Amino acid sequence: MNKKHSKALAVIGNLDVAVASIVLILLITLTFLGVISRRALGQPFTWLEEVQLACMVWIVFAAGGAAFRTGSHVAIEMVVELFPKKIQKIFEVFISLVVVAVIGYLFYQSIGFIELFTKSGRSTSMLSIPYSVIYGIAPFSYVIMIISYFSALYKRLKYGEEGEAEE
């Protein structure tokens, strides 16, 4: 039962990567077909730009949590590494507070934008995709980013950079 539970958590924990991967495959396939349609048949997909926009937004937001989990986000650690370990820990706490504040602010703002898009009924011109659907992933992504950030921070503090438990 414990293995099933941890396997289910692993699947849920990587759901954002699966969503980003599926949407990336869709984006590449549609773009390829769009080029073929435009060049070979002389009839471009007039709706393709709208779908590409939605795909890019979903890829970026869906993969955001994974970037935090794997430490793939942009970080400038060179200056912090010049300081003693105790000062580095203080920097780590400060950076964590800044990350939480920024992502919290973005989460709050994204809710407002989604409400605005929903109330106005604004949608794309060709396919009438509501902008609330296109950008609706943002609030979920910010929550996943925070969870992933603290999960990675916990693992880093517990196991260190080498992956062994610190005592």
Beta strands, then each sheet from edge to edge (+ up, - down):
end
